[in-house]
Amino acid sequence: MPPHLPLRDPAFVQNPYPTLERLREETPMFHDAALNKTVVLRYDDISGMLRDKRFGRTLTHLYSRDELGWPPPDPAQAQFDAFNGNHMLDSEGEKHTRLRSLVGKAFTPRRVETLQPRIEAMLEGRLHALGHRFDLVADYAEPLPVTVIAELLGVPEAERANLRPWSAAIVKLYEPNYTAAQQAEAERAVQDFSALIRRLADERRAVPRDDLITALVQVEEAGERLSLSELTDTCILLLNAGHEASVNGLSAGVLALLRQPEHWEALVQAAQQDDSLNIFRTAIEELLRYDTPLPMFERYALEDLDWKGVPLKVGDKVALLYASGNRDSRRFDTPDTLRLARDPNPHLTFGLGRHYCIGAPLARLELALSLRALVRHVPGLRLAEPDALPEYEGGFVIRGLKRLKVRV
């Protein structure tokens, strides 16, 4: 029977690692007919393709849809496709270079670091509102990233309630086999989110503030500026990408720690002896490697090529299994063992090369601060249902826990 990635199988989504290990050893690259993609499982192949300019996030900067033999765009997701084609993540060539440079001048590490006191205050308030039993996903992990991105962008508090539902609706279209109802919901979310950002951008042109939307409105390099559509779609991307990585990364990380409580206790002891954030920054890197929150990304072959004996044609899709590469014993010692002090830790979670995640500094800061605050505030944290299997939202491309019931 030909190899296959069972992306819709709840058992695989719940624990993909045994299947990924078997496939990684037996068939490290294979064509999955059901997915119509070449699946790539080993670290060196994934990292190599991410750095290789013969692979890209899109093809339309080089070829027309007719040349590629693609069907016409689906009018039912015109808004989503326009958004996807207009931000840096799915751009290539000169457009990508221009967008990344302009956004990078506004979304700086310095701007991110200035958020630390505000993040710490938000975490403190959230923790004091928790009871003796709570859902770590809904009550702790989910609220922070939305609030942080909203504050970073400058979205007024009265406008924030829809941000999480909009993000959740949009990212559904990155999963295979989405439904017509999910497609329609994503279309509405892009349209409504875009309308909000456009209005805020107009307001910031008239009355600038110290926020990212103002910085994106004002940023200029060599006479180049962001168009209104580029600015809007960049803001949507920052919310979607930053939110999913932070929520899923923290939830999965805490689950791993509480399933192996000796690691949780080690962090409790470390926090009592050392007030710095460094221990938690290192621990977060390992947790992101150990259970990857965004397990799979795709690339197109931009030309006909041969990759280690595997022929690929222009337009062929490769599915890069970050979750598999992060557990590859060829790159990591004892990869299935959680080692919070692992160093170096060159995991793939934020990507590599020209599409390396521009929001990685913010995600790392949020995650380290969130974990430290949790360890300090509730050192006796335990799983409320230790024998229950974890429940996931249903997708693998963006793999997140539905809930994580814990107790103090």
N, C-alpha and C positions, 0 to 999 in steps of 0.2 A: 504494500500500500504506500503511495507516495507521501512524503512528509507534508504536514499541514499545521498551521498555527490556529488553534481553536479560539479565536479572539472573543467569540460570543458565549463560550462555555463558562458558566458561573464557577465551576471548579477550577478552571484554568485561571480566571481572573482572581480568584481568591488566593491561589498559590501557584504562580506560573513557573517557579524556579526549578522544580524537578524536570518538567517538560523542556524548559530552555536548556538545562544542563545536558539532557539526553541528546537533543537536537544539535547543540553546540559541538558535542563530541562526535556524533555520527554523520551529520550533514551540515557543516558550518555555514554553507551557502546553498540555498535551494530555491527553485521556482515554486511558489505556492499557487496552484492553478485556481483555487477558489478565490483567493485574494487578487490574483493577477499581478503579483509582485515577487521580486527576488528577495528572499529573507536573508539577512546578514546577522550573524550571531556572535562572532568573535571580536574581541576588543581591537586587535590590530586592523582588521578589515573595516570596522566601523570608524575608528579614528582616521584611518587612511582616506576613506571616502569623504569624511567631513572636511578634510583639508584639500581634497583633490578638486581642482577647478573644472574637471570634466563632469562633475555632478552638481546639480543645483536644485533650488526650491521651486523653480518654474522653468518653462521652456519658451514662453511667449515673447521673451526678449530676443529670441533667435529665430523662431519659426512661427508661421501663421497656423491657426487651427486646421485649415485645409491641408497644409503641408504635413501636419502631424496625423491627419486622418481623424481628428476629434470631432464629435458631434457639435452642433451649435450650443451655445450656453443655455442653461435651463432658466427660462424666465421666472420660474417660481422662486429662484434664489438670486435674483439680480443684485439685490442690495448686499447680500453676503459676499458674492463674487467680487463686486466692486471694492468692498472693504478688504478682502483678501488680496486683491491685486494692487493695493495702494499703500501697504505698509512695508516696513523693511524686512520683516521675517520672510515674506514670500516674494521678495524682489531680488534681482540679480544685476550684475554688470554695473554700469555707471549709475543707474537709478539707486541701487542698493548702497553704493559708496556715498552718494550724495545724501540720501536719507539718513544713513547711520551717522555721518559726520555732523549733519545739522542737529539731529536729535541728541547726539552725544555732547554737543556744546551746551545744551540746555539741561539734560538729565545727567548731571555730573555726580561723581562719588562724594564731592563736598556737599551737594544738596541732599544726598541720601544721609550722610552722617549727621547733618543738622537735625534730622528727625528723631535721633535716639532719645532725647529727653521726653518728647511727646509720646513715642511708642511706649516707653517705660511707664508713663503716667496712665496711658490707656490700659495697659496690662494690669497695673495695680487696681484700677477701678473695676475691671472685669473680674479679677480674681476675688475681690471682696464681695462681689455679687453672687458668687457661686455657693451652692449648698454643700451638704455632705455627700450627695450623689448628683452627678451631672453627666451630660453628654459632651465629651471633650470636643467633638466636631462642631456641633451647633452652638454650644455655649462658650467655647474658648477659641478654637482654631479658626472658624469662619469669620467672626466679626472683625478681627484685627486687620487683615490685609485689605479688605474693602475700605475700612476707615482710613488706613494709611495712604492708600492710593488716592482716595477722595481728597484727603488733606493735601497731599503732594500736588495734585492737579489743581486744587482750588475749587472743588465741587461743594456748593453750600450744603449744610447739614440737612436742610429741608428737601434736597434733591437726591439724597443718597439711598433711599429705601429701595429703588429699582435697580441699583447697580449690580448686586449679587444675582437677582433673577435674570437680568439681561446677560450677564457673563455666562451663567449656567445654560441659558438657551443657545447662545452663540456657539459654545464649544461642543455642543452635541453634534454639530455637523462635521466635526473632525473624526468621529467614529464611523466605521463602515456600516452600511445598511441602516441609515437613519430613516425615520418615517416621514410621510408627508406632513403630519402634524408638527413634528419637530422642525422640519424645514420652514413651515409657515411661522412658527414661533420665533425661530432665529431671524427671519426676515424682519419681523416686527421689532425685535430687540435691536438689531442694527439700525433700523430707521429711527427708533425712538432715542437710542443712545446718541446717534449722530446729531439729531436735532438739539439735544441738550448741549453737547460740546460746541456746536456751531454758535448757539446763543451765547454761551459763556465766552467763546473766543471773541465775538463781537463786543461783548461788554468789556473784556480786558484790553481790547484795542482803544476803547474810549477811556477807560479808567484802569491803568495797569496796577497789578498787585504783586506781592512776593509769592508767586506760585508757579507751577510748571506750565500751566496753560499760557500765562503771560510770557514766560521765557520762550515757549515754542512759537508764540505769535511774533516775538521780537527777534528771534535768532536769525543771524545772517552770516553767510560765509562766501567771500568772493562774489558778492552780488546775488547769491542764491538765497531764497527763502522757501519755507514750506508753504504749499498751497493749502487752502482751507480744507480740502478733502484729505490731503496728507496729514495735516495736523489732527483732524478728527479721527482718522483711522489709527494713527499712532496712539492716541489716548485710549481708544478701545482696546488696542493690542496690549498696552501696559496693564490695564485692568485684568484682561483675560489671562494673560500669561503669568503675571505676578500673583494673581489670586490663586489660580489652580496649583501652582508649584508650592506656594506657602502653606495652603490649607492641607493639601494631600501629603506634603513632606512632613509637616509637624504631626499630623494624625498618625501616619504610618510609623514615624519615628518613635512616638510615645508608646504605640502598641508594641513595637519591638522591644522597647526598654521594659515595659511592664510584663511582657511574656518571659523575659529573662531578668528577674528583679535584682540580681546581683549587680547588673549594670546601672539600674536606677539608683541603688544604694551607693554605688561608687560615685555617681554624680552628686548625690546628697552630701556625701563626705567631702568631696572636692569643693563644693560650694561653701561649706563651712570653713574650709581652710584657706581658700583663695577667693578674693572678692572680684577678680578680673573676669572679663568675658572670654578670655582665650580658651579656657577648657571647653566651653560650650561651642565656640566657633569650630574647634577641632572635632567635637562630638557630632555636630550637625553634618559636617562633611562625610563622616562615616555612615550616619543614618541615611543620608541622601544616596550613598552608594549601595547600602545594604538592601533598601527597599525603595526603588526608584519611582518617584511620583508621576513622571511622564515617561512611560517605559518605551515608547516607540515613536520615531520620527521618520519621515520619508524624504527621499531625494529622487530626481529624475536623472537618467543618463543624458547628457547634453550632446553626446556624439557616440558613434559606434566605437566600442572598445572591448578589450579583453581584460577581465580582472582575475588574475591568478587562475587562468584557464576557464573562467566562466564568461561566455560571450554575452554582451549586452548591446542592445540597439538603441538608437535615439528614441527617447520617449519612454523607455522602460523604467518602471518604478522599482526602487530598492527600499525595503523596510528595514531600517536600522534599529535593532533591538538593544537600546541603551541598557535595559534591565539585564540582558544577557551579558553584554560586555562588562558591566559592573560586577559580575560574578565570575569572570573568566580567570581561571587559575594560572593562565599564562601571563597575566598581568598583575594579579593580586595574590599574595600568600593567604592561605586559608580563607578563600573568598566567602564561604558560607558562614563564617564566624564573625560575630559583631565585635569589633575591636575599636573602642571609642578613641583611643589615642593613636590610631593608624596614621602614619606619616612617613613618606609622602602618600597622598591619596588622590591620584589623578583620575578621578571618576569622570564619567561622561555626562552626568546629569544636566549640566548647563550647555552641553554641546562643545564644539571645538571649531576653530577656523573663523572664517569671516562672518558666520552666523552665530557666533558665541553669544549667549543670552545677555543683552544689554542691561537687563534688570537683575542680574545675579548679585551684585552688591546689596541691593535692597532686600532681596529674598534671604540672603545669608544673615543680614542684620536682624530682620524680623524673626527668623527662625531661632537664632542664638539667643536673642532677648526673650522670646516667648518660652523657650525651654528653661532658661535660667530662672525666670520669674515663677514658672510652675514648680520647679524643683525647690525653690526657696519657700514658696507659700504653702505648698501641700507636699512636704517630704514623705508623708505616709501614703501617697496615692497608690491605689491598687485597681485592678480590673474588677468591676462589679459583677461580671459574669465570666469568670476565668475559663470555664469549659465551653463557652459558646463560640462558634466559628464566626469570624468577622464578616460583616455584610458590606458589599461594595455596590457602588452606584449602577453597575452593569456594564460599563465599558472598560476597555483595556488601554486604549491610546491615552486617555486621561483617566487614570485609575485612582479612585478616591473612596474612602470609607463612607458609608451612609451615616453611621453613628459609631461612637465608641463610649459605652457606658462605663464610668469609673466611680470610685468611692474614695473617701478619705478615711 
